[in-house]
Amino acid sequence: MSDDGANVAAPASADPRAGSTVTDANGRQHDGGVEHLLREAAPQVLGAVLRRYPDFDTAEDAVQEALLAATVQWPVDGVPSSPHGWLVTVATRRLADWHRRESTRRLKEATAAALVPDDQRYAPPPDADDPAGSAAGHGIEWPVESAAEDNTLELLYLCCHPALSRAAQVALTLRAVGGLTTTEIAGAFLVPEPTMAQRIVRAKHRIRAAGIPFPMPAAVDRDDRLAAVLQVLYLIFNEGYAAQSGSQLLRADLTAEAIRLTRRLHRRLPEHGEVAGLLALMLLTDARREARTDPNGGLVPLAEQDRSRWNADQLRQGTELVAAALAGWPLGPYQVEAAIAAVHAGASRVEDTDWRQILALYGILQRLVPSPLVTLNQAVAAAMVHGPAAGLELLRSVEADPRLVGHHRLAAVRAHLLEMAGDAEAARACYRQAAQSTRSVPERHYLLTRANRIRAAESNEGGQGPRGEPPTAKKDATSHSFAAESTL
């Protein structure tokens, strides 16, 4: 027995904090070691504690103490027979201890105040509206949730409550459900750690001040809340797959976390077409990750990627999910985007890409969620099917849209289509304009390289534009990067 009353296994021979497999007291094996096991357990434990003590800040502090105790104790004593139950027990005991201390403090303050003569009381006793002894903690029984219960969905609903800003929803989701530290989240989004810490604290205070309950929202609210959850996961993946700023094009920690959380959501809602569609979209897109950068971290466009480096297992999983998701109804935008990604994934060579099908799918997507970013993708597909003039015509329909004014992707797509049309001088100017607008160092470098390549070709050809450029050369850097598909 451990100090916390849970049966534990004998210490493992390998260090269970590392990426090894650990065995609990019941003989069950857990891959990834203690660190991975704790990360998987954290949201379920937090959800179980929140059900009994609906103060997000205090409950999370108690869970963090339990996780810290586990990292110290389990490598020495072994993994408990019920890791989730052990963590819930320890966390709720920490809460009970805090409540006892708080009740004692209030009782002492109330007693001291009672001894002060009436004419010397300049203020009411502390917490006078909450009589001493009323706080939970004295002799309280803390029911432990079933270790098998998964509170991930409920926690996602809480973190994505409409009372919170989108930035706060993303940060709180990564902190409470993803288990990332504040330092890790701040690093992923390139903001100072104190700024991210304040964002998370304000989100927690907002939940408390608004009296937002933890249990599942009413049925009428679930669809809207789930839409917010999916968008937050989508944004997290976007930032990891095509970072909006900084020196790195990819942030694998964010893409991996988005996929992990979406997998858990899919396990809870296996029949929901849009959940399956989002997971498929992530898998099909992330499958290209290894081929998307060169050894120096530079961007490799889709037409130039070594497709043998694409992750075959992710492609298979994503394609199977798309097929199943499209069989359901109603059809949603994530399912359509996943279908587009599946068409690209199904082409063994870039020349084999079925652009007519892609163009048709973008038409469906535009009807579902009208957006100028969808139009950017449509423009490239239209150019591939009907020629660059058709794509440029579509661009003219959205170039005055305030959501795209100054956006580097508009200039980048225009540059690509102008290059296809043979207008080298205008294409070069647009590439340079796009490079000046983007905050991503790898994208800026790529766009400037494209501009310089056109200039070099003009010099070699005596001022004639490079009409022989393969028409898909710019595809991945502009419209078909995952970040360009932020249509929702």
N, C-alpha and C positions, 0 to 999 in steps of 0.2 A: 504493500500500500504506500502511496505517496503521501506527502504532507496534506494534500488536498483531497485525500480519500478515494482516489481512483486507482484501479488496478493497472499496473504497467507491465510492459514486456521487459525481458532482460535487455541490457544495453546491447545495441547492435555492434558488430565487429567493425563495420565501416562507419565513417563519420556521417550520421544521418542528417547533418545540416547541409551537406553537399548534395550533389545531384544523384545520389544513390537511391536504392530501394530500401525502405524501412518496413519492419514487420511489427504490428501491434500485438497486444497480449492475447488476442483471439486468433493469431496466426494470419491475419489479413495483411497483404502487402500493399504498400503505398509508394508509387513511383515518384521520383524527384526529390526524395529526402524530406526532412522536417520543414525546411523553408517553403517548399512547394505545398506541402500538406497544410501548413498554417495559412498560406495565402488563399488556398481554396476554401478553407473553413471560415475565414474571417467574416465575410458577409453573412453567412448563415448564423454564426454566433452573435453578431451584432443585431441581426433581426430577432433572434430569440430573446435577447436582453431587452431590446426596445419594446417588445410586446408586453413586458412586465414593468418596464420603467421608461416611459416615453419622453425622456430628456436626452436628445441626440448627443449633446456634448459630453454629458456625464457618462452615458452608456458607452460611448466610443472610448473614453478614457479608461473605463473599467475593462473593456475588451482589449485595449492595448496593453494593459498591465497583465492580463491573462496570457496574451501572446508572448510577452516578454518572459513571463515565468516559464512558459513552455520551451522557449528557445534555450533557457538555462537548464531546465530540469530534464526534458526528454532525452537529450543526447547522453545524459548520465544514467537515468533510471529506465529509459526505454519509453516507447510510445504507448499511451493508455489503450485499453481495449475499446473505449469509445472516445476518440479524440475530441469530437464536437461536444459531447456531454461533459468531458473534463474541462474544456475551455468555458462552457456556459456556467458550470458550477463555480469555477474560480472567479469569473467575472462578476457573477451575482453575489458571491461572498464579499468581494471587494466593495460592491455597492452597499451591501448590508453594513459593512464596517464603517463606510463613510456616513451612512444615515445614522448609525448609533452615535458616532462622534458629533454629528451635527445636532442631533436631538439633545445630547448632553450639553453641548455649548449653549443651545437655546434655553435649556432648563436653568443653567447657571446664570445666564443673562436675565432671565425673567425673575429668578429668585433675588438677584442683586438689586434689580429695579424695584422689587416689592419692598425692600428695606429702606429705600430712599423716601423721605417725607414728601407728601404731596406738593408742598410749596417749593420743593427743590427740583421738581421734575420739569425739565424744559423741553423734553421730547418724549414721545411714547416709547415704550420698551421695544427693542429690536424685534421685528417680525411679530408684532402684537396681534395681527390678524390671523396668525397661524399658531395657536396655543402650543406650548411645549408638550412634547410627547405625541403630537398628532402626526408628525412625519413618519413615513414608513421606515422600518428598520428594527424596531423592538420586537423580537420574536417572530419576525415575518418569515413565512415559508416561501421560498423561491422555486416555483415549479420549473423543472428543466424541460425544454422543448425536446421533442424526438430528435435524435441525432441525424435521422434521415431527412428531416424537414429542410427544404431549401427555401430560404427567404430572399434569394437574389432578386426575384421579380418585384417583391414588395419594396425592397430597398431601392431598386431602380425607380420605381414609382415615386418614392419619397424624394430621392435626389433630383428628379426631373419635375418636381412640382411647378406648376405655372407661376407661382409667386416668386420663383427664383429667376434671375437672368440666365441667358444661355451660357455665358461664361462661368457663372456660379454652378450651374447644373453639370457642366463638363468637369470642373474641378472637384466637386463633391462626389460625383460618380467615381472618378479615378481614386479618390481618397477612401471613401467608405466601401465601395463595392469592389474596386480594383485592388485595394490594399497598397497602392503606391504611397510612398512618403511625400510629404510636402516638398522636400528637396527634389525628388524625382519628377514631380509634376511641374515644378518651376523650371527645371532644366529642360523638360520636354517642350515647354511652350516659350522658352527663352525670356522669362520674366524673372525679376529678382525674387528670391525666396520670401522675404518679408511681404512683398506684394501678394504672392500666391497664398501665404498664410492668412493674411487679412481677408482675402477673397473667401477662403474656406470658412473662417470664423464668422464672417458676416452672413454666409449662407446658413450656418447652423443657428445663429441668432435669429435669422429671419424665420426659420422653421419653428423655433420656440415662440417667437413673438406672435406669429400668425396662428399658433395653435394647430399646426398641421399634424394630423394623426398618422401613425405609422401603418395601421392595417390597410389592406387592399382598398382602394377607393371604390365608391359606389359604381355599380355596373354602367350607369350612364356616362361616367367619367373615364372609363377604362380605355376606350378607343382613342380619345384625345390624349390621354396620358401616355399610352403606348406609342403613339406617333411621336411624342416628345422624346421618349426613351430611344426609339430607333434613330431619330435625328442626332441625338447626342452621341450615340455609338458611331454613327456615320461620320460625324465631325471629328471624333477622336481618330478614326481610321484615316480620314482625309489628311489630317495633320501629320500622321506618321508616314503615309505613303508619299506625299508630296508636300513637304514642309513649306509653309508660306514664307518663311524667312530663315536667315542663318546660313551657315556654311555647309550644312548637310542636306542632301536631297531627301534621304530616308531616315526615319526614326523607328527602327524595328521594334523598340519596346512599346511604342504606342500602337502600332499595327497588331502586334501580338496580343496586347491587352484588349483591344477592341474585338478581335476574333474570339478570344477566350470568353469575354463577357457575352458576346452574341451567341456563342455555342450554348452557354448556360441558359440564356433566354430561350433558345430554340428547344432545349430539353424540357423547359416548362411549358412551351407553347408549340408543340411539334406540328400541329395542324394549321398554324397561322401562316398564310402564304407570304406576307410581307416580311415576317421574321426570317423565314427560310430564304426569301429572295435577298435580303440584306446579307445573310451569312454567305450565300452563294456568291454574291457580288464581291465580298471581301476576299473569299478564298481564290476566286478566279483572277482577281487583280493582284493579290499578294503573291500568287504563283509566279509572276514575272519579276519579282523583286531582285533576285540574284543576277538576272540578265540586264537589269535596268541601269546599272551603273558600271563604269569602267574601274580598273584597279585604283585610280586616283579619286574616285568618288564622283566623276563627271557623269552627266546624263547621257544615256544611250537610247536613241529614239527607237520606237517599236520596229520600224523597218530594218534596223540594223542589229537588233537583238539576236543572240544565239538561242534559238528556241529549244535547243536540246537542254538548256539550263533551266527552263521553266519547270516548276515543281509538278511532276506528273500526278502525285497523290492529291494535291490540292485541286488540280484541274479536274480529276475524276470526281472528287467529292462535290466540287462546285457545280459541275455539269449535272450530276444526279439530283442535286438539290433544285436546280433550275427546272429540270424536267418535271419534278414532283410539284414544285410551286406553281408552275404555269397551268397545271391541270386543275388547280383550285379556282375559286371565284369568291369575291371580285378580284380583278386584276389591279395591282398597285404599281407605283413607280419603281420600287426596289426590284420587283420581279422583272420589269422591262429592262432596267439597267443591267441586271444580271444576265438577261438573255442577250443583250448587246455584247457583254463581256464574253459570253459563251461562244458567240459567233467568231469573235477574234481568236479565242482560244482554240477553236476547231480548225483553224487554218494552219496547216503544217508549214506553209510559206506565206509571206506577206502578199504575194501575187494571187494566192488562192482565196483571199478574204472576200466574203460575199457582201459587197458594199450595198447592193440593192436591198438585201434583207435588213442591213443595219439602218439604211435610210428609212425604211418602212417602220422600223422599231422606234426610231427617233420621232417619227410623226405621231406614233401612239403616245410616246412619252410627253410630247408637247401638248397633246390634248389632255393628258392626265394632270400635268403640272406645268402650265405655261411659264416659261422662264427664258430670259435672254441667253443664259448659259446653255440651255438645251439648243437654242438656235445656233450657237457657235459650233456645237457638235453636228447639227444638221447641215450647216454650211459646208463642213469638210466632207461629210458623206455625200452631199449633193454634188460637190465638185468631183468626187471620185466616180460618180455615176453619170453625171450630165456635163461635166466639164467645169473649169474654174469660174466661168462667167456666172453659172447658176449659183455657185457658192457665194460669190461676191454680191450678187443680188440679194441673197438672204441676209448677208451682213449689213447691207444698207438699211434693212428694216429695223435693226436694233442698235445701230451705232449712236443714236441720240438717246438711248435709254439711260437714265441717270444711274442705274445700277452697274452700267458698264463703262461710263465715262471715266477715262483715266486708268481703266483696268488693263493690265499688261496682256491678258489673254486675248482681248479683242484685237490689239495690235499684232500679236503673234499669229493669230489665225489669218488676219488680213495679209500679213507678210507671206505666209505659206501659200495662200491662194494667188497672190500676185506673182510669186515665184513660179507657180505652176503655169500661170498665164504668160510668162516670159517678160514681165515688166520688172527687170532686174533693179533698176534705180529705185523705184517705188518700194519694192520688196525690201531692199537693203535699208531704206529709211525706216520702214515699219519694224524691222527686226531691231534696229537700234532704239527706236521708241519703246518697244516692249522691254528691252534690256534695261532701259533707264527706269521703268516703272516697277519691275519686279523687285521684291526684297530677298528672293532666294538667290544665293551666290551661284550654285550650280546652274540654275536656269539662266541667270544673267550671262554666265560664261558661254553657255550653249548658244544663246541668241546672238551674242556678239561673234561667236565663231561662224554662225550661219551668215551674218552680214559680211564678215571678212572673206568668207569663201566666195560670195557673189562678187565682191570687189576684185578678188584675184582672178576669177573667171572672166570678168569684163576686161581686165588688163590683158589676159592671154588671148582674148578673142577680138581685140581691137575695139572694145566698147560695146560689143554685142552681148545681150543677156544670155545666161545659161539656160537655154530651153530644154536641154537634155536631162535636167535634174529628175530623178525618180519622183513621181508625184506623191508618194507616201512618206518621203524622207522626214517631214516635219511632224508626222502624226502624233507620236507619243509626247513630244515636247509641248504640243499645243492642246488640241481639243480632246484627245483621248487619254491624257493623264487623268488619274482618278480625281485630283483636285479640281480639274476643269469640269467635272461632272457633278459639282455641288449644286444640284438643281432644285433642292427641296427647301 
